[in-house]
Amino acid sequence: MNTRKTLVSLAAMATLFSAAACAAPEKEKDTTTESGVDSATATSAEDFGGLDELVKAAQDEGELNVIALPPDWANYAEVISTFEDKYDIKVNSDQPDAASQDEINAANDLKGTDRAPDVFDLGQSVALANTDMFAPYQVETFDEIPDEFKDADGTWVNDYGGYMSIGYDSSVVPDVTSLADLMKPEFKGKVALNGDPTQAGAAFSGVMMAAIADGGSADDIAPGVDFFAELKKAGNFLTVDPDSTTIEQGTTPVVIDWDYLGAAAAANVDTWKTVVPEEAVVAGYYFQAINADAPHPAAARLWQEFLYSDEGQNLWLKGGARPVRGDAMAEAGTIDADLWGALPEVAGTPVIPTDEQTTKAGEYLATNWSKAIR
């Protein structure tokens, strides 16, 4: 398991800023293909003359820049390697442990260079705050994606999702059935949250889960902030960013994170269990988008086509995540039936915050989170 949210260190950021500041601006690239298509403005494969022509345009570029995609997050290692092998395009994966906001920062800092990210995979709050940076594009399977999981013109599209959960090492702490259990003395110095909720989608949803469990709602995240303040006051909240290493070494025996990352942790820690609290079932999808200033615009669009193909969706499913086209693929018989059937059942009514609720909650967190857990 990897956490996909660790902030870039100050030293690393200083190096990045220095390099960006000192480097001479590169000339604006001609993004027109041999057939006369401007890859940077294409809104579908049809604009290229079909998928085969898009593949040719992407192969002419030869590279794709991705960012904040840990290898063990939703099976991204295999997603990336399969794309590389299938299309003979090199994928440059930068800052795999970065947070969603780091993706946006990198795109701004590296704008106009060959090193800028071509695509984004973002938490909801960060995605919705930066839609002016995205290029609209509709993949060939666009009509099979439910309307509530996409922007109408493809400026952003949900890609994979899951349920917020509590993962724990059952050899270290008692079984967990609810958020309230985490307040018990047995959990002193043992509970970690996957990131900073003002910058990371997983942590944001973890606070939302706590809010709903403590009488709040998608419209009122304040009880979630209060929960973590009390958890810290009790000495149970760890100010440690959890990852596969901290879990395997026992540094973070309890982690609030997505259920598919809990499944990844269990692959390396036999006693690791994951529970989705019935009193607070919070579901969420990540947002996929193309950088409007992508240095490899054709490759960026081919990447989207791959991710939303049956092959790409099944690769995410292999990582324990729920692909956005899952229901349509199940109906068509193209889903991996064994993996689809093996997803854990979840009791209770899922809460999926709307765009407006996410924005409101994000504003509250920006003002109150750091004060509550300092």
N, C-alpha and C positions, 0 to 999 in steps of 0.2 A: 504494500500500500504506500502511496505517496500522497501528500496533502494538497498540492497545487495551490498554495496560497502564501508560502513564506515570502516575506518582503525582501526585496533585493537589499543587500547590505549597503550601508552608507559608502563604504569604500568602493564597492562595485558601481554604485550609482555615480560616484564622483568620477570614476574612470570613464563611464559611459558618457557623461556630460562633457568631459574634456575632449573625448574623441570626436563627439558630435560637433563641438564648438570649433575645434581646430581643423577638421577636415574641410576641404574646399567643396562647395556645393557641386553635385554632379549635374551634368546636362540633363535636361528633361528628355526622357526616353520616348522614342517613337513606338507606340504600342499597336501600330497597324500591322496586321498580318500580310503575308504575301497575296492573299486573296482580297485584300482591301478592307478587312474588318478591324475596327478599333476594339481591341480586347478590353480596354479599360472602361468602355461604355456598354459592352454587350450585356443584355439582360436575360439571355437564354442561349442554349446551344444552337438553336435555330439561327441566331444572328451570325454564327460562324458557318452555317450551311449544314449543321448536324453535328452529332457527338464526335464522329470520326475526324472532322475538320478541327474541332476543339482540341482533340487529342494531339493532332499535328502541331497546332499553335502552341500548346503547352510544352510539347517536347522540344520545340524550337527554343523556348525560353530555358528549358533544361533544369530549372530549380524551383523550389517552393520554400518560403520562409514561414515557419510556424513558431508559436511562442506559448509558454505556460501549458505544455502538454506532458505531464509526467508519464513515463512508460507504463507504470502500473495503475494509472487512472483510467478506468473504463476500457482497459485493453489497448491503450493508445500505442504501445510498442508494436503490436501486431498490425494495427491500423496503418501506421506509418510505413512499416516495412513492406506490407502488402501493396500499398500505393506505389512505393518506389519500384518494386519488382514488376508490377503490372504495367507501368507506364514508362519505366526507365527514366524517372525524374528524381533528382536528388532532393531530399527533404532536409533542410537546415533547421534543427530544433533548438531554439534559444530559450534560456531561463526556464527550464521545465518546472521548477518549483515556484514560479512567480504567481502573484495574485492577479485577478481580473484587472484591477486598476493599473497594475504594472504593464499590462498589454497595451492599454491606451497610452500610458506615459511613453512607452517605447516607440509607438507609432508616431507620436508627436515629436519626440526627440530625434528620431531617425528619418523623418519625412524627407523625401527626395533622394535617399540613398538606396543602394541595392540591399542594405541590411534591414530595412523596415519590414515588419511582419506583413505577410500577404493576407492572412486570415486571422480571425479572432474566435475564441471559444470563451464566452463570458457569462458571469453570473447576471441575474436579471437586473439588479439595480444599476450596475455599471453599464450594462448594455443599453438600457433605456435612457441613460443620461448622455449617451454618445452616438445616437443614431445618425447624426449629421456626418459622421466619419465613415459610414458604411455605403457600399455600392449595391443597389438593388439587383437581384439575380434570382430567377426562378429555375430550379433544377427540373429535370424531365419528370420526376415523380412528385412535383409540387402539389398537384391536385389530390394526392393521397394523404397529404398532411392536414389534419384538422385545422379549421380556420382559427381556432383559439390558440393555436401553437405557431402562428406565423404572422408576419406583416403581410398585408395584401399584395404588395409588389415585390416581396422577397428581400426587403431591406435587412431583415433579420428573420431567422427561422429557428425554432427550438430543435435541438438535436437528440439528446438523450436525457433521461431523468431517473429519479428514484425517490426514496422516502428518507426523511431525516431520522436518524436512529441513535441508539446508545450502544457502542461496542465496548466489550469489557473482557478482561482475562478472568475467567471463572475460577482459576486456581489462586487468584490473589484477592478478589472481592466476592461478596455474596451475590447471588443472582439478582438481576435488576428487572423490575417490572414496570417502574414508573420514574418520572423525573424526581419525585419526592424522595426516592431511595438514595439519591446522590447526596442528600443532606445528612445522612447518617454518619456517625463517627468512624465506621469502617472504611469510609471513602476519603478520609483525611489525606490531603496532599496527593490525590490520585485522579482527579477529573480534569481532562483537557478539552478545549474547544478547538475545532479545526480553523484557526486563523482569527483575524480581526474582522468583526461583522460589518465594519464600515468599508471594507475593501474586498472581502472574500464572500462569495455566494454561499459556501457551505456554512460558514460561521453565522452569516445573516439568518439562514434558515434554522440554525440551532437555537438562536435567540428567539426566533418566531415560535419554534416548538415549545420552548419554555414559557413563553407568553400565553399560549393557548392552554397549556397545562395548568397555569396559575390564574385562570379566569380572564385572561386577555383575549384578543382575537386578531385576525388579520388587519383589523383597523386600529388595534391598540397593542403595540409591541412593548409598551412600558413595563408590564409585569415581567416580561422576559429579562429586561435589563435589571430589574429588582431582584429576580431570581439569582442571577449571576453575582450580583453585589452581595447577597446573603451567602451564596456558596463560597465566595472569597472570604467573607467575614468568618465563616465557620472553619476556614483553613483547608477546605476541600478542593478549591479551584486552583489548578496548576497554571502558571504563566509560562507554559512551555508549548511550543508549536509541535504538535504530534506528527510523526511520520513513521515509515516502516521500521526505521532503526530504533526510535524511541519505544515503539510497541514491542519489538522483538527483545530489546534489552530490559523491558519492564519499567522504563522511566514514566510512561504514560499508560497505566493499566486500564484506564477508562477514557474513551474518546467519543465525543459527540460529533457525528459526521454522517455522510450519506450511507445508506445501507449497502450499496455496491462496493464501497471502500471497506466496509466491515467484512464483506465476503472475501476481499483480497487479503485482508489481515489474517483471516482464518487459515489461509493457505500456508502461512509460515508459522502460525502460533496455534497449535492443536487445541488449546483450551480457550480460544477466543470465541465469544458468542456475540450476537447482534440482536437487538430487540427494537422494534418500532412501538413506542408507547401508545396504547389504545386511546388514552385520553388526549393525545395530541399528535394526530397523523398529519404531517406536513409533507406534501409532495412538491417537487420542483424540477424544472428542466433548465438546462443551460442553453445559451443563445449562440448560434453560429452566424457569422457575418464575414463579408469580404471587405478588406480595407480599400476604401475608395482611391487611395494613393498606393495601391499594391505595386511593388516593383516587378512582379510577375503576374499580371492580371489574368492571363489565360490559364496558367497553372492553378491560380486561386479558384477559378471557376470550375476547372476539372476536379479539384479537390472536393468542392461542394457536391458535384455530381457523384463522385465516388462515395462520399459519406452517406448520401441519401439513397444510394442504390441498395438492392437487397444484400449485396455482399458487405457493404460498409455497415449497414444497420445490424446485420448478424454478428459482425465483429464486435460492436459495442455490446450486444446482448451476451456475447461470450465473456465479456468482462463484468457481467452481472448488472449492467445498466439496462434501462427500459428504452428501447429505440422509439422515436416519435412515430414511426410508421408501423409499429408493432402490430396493432389491431388490423390494419389493412393487409399486412403481409400474412398474418394468421388466417385471415379470410381467403386470401389468394393461394395459400399453401406454400408460400415462399419463406416463411419464418423457420428457424431451426426449432422444430417442435419440442425436442428434448430440453433444450435450454430455456425455451419459453415456458414450458410446463414446470421447470425446476425453480422459477423465481419464487421467493418466499411470499406466502399469503399475508395480507395485511388486513387486520380488523379495524373497524371504525370508518368514519367518513373523512376522506382526505380533504385537507385545506390547501388550495393553491392560490396564493395571494395574487390579486390582479395587478396590472401595471400601476394603477393609481395607489393601491395599498402599499406596494413595494416602494414607490417614491416617497410616500408619507413616512413609512417606517424608516427608510434610509435617512431622512432628514432628522428624525428623532434620535437615531443612533449617532449621527454625526455630532449632535449637540450633547448627548448624555452618556454615551458608552464609556469614554475614557475617564470621566469623572466618577462613574459608578464602580469601576474595577481597579482604580489606582491604589 
